[in-house]
Amino acid sequence: MTDAAARFVVEGRVQGVGFRAWTRRRALQLGLRGHALNLPDGRVEVVAAGTTAALDALHDALRAGPPLARVDAILRDSAPPVGVEGFHTG
């Protein structure tokens, strides 16, 4: 099975509400690897690799977010292969 990769940029109240840690837990549950990073403009970037089904499930999860977050929009693009193991936040 070939891995797919995607880059999500999440807009809304997504910094300072546990969004990256929540994303990491969800991504690991889905068997994805990659990262979630705060961007200087208040958005969060999530780059993940795994099966297409797992990436679609992550997209759906990101749309809802953790309880304290408010997700206004998600931009999704393809991404180059992710060369890391596990899922990291920064």
Buried (B, 14 or more C-beta within 10 A) or exposed (E): EEBBBBBBBBBBBBBEBBBBEBBBBBBEEBEBBBBBEBEEEEBBBBBBBBBEEBBBBBBEBBEEBBEEBEBEEBEBEEBEEBEEEEBBBE
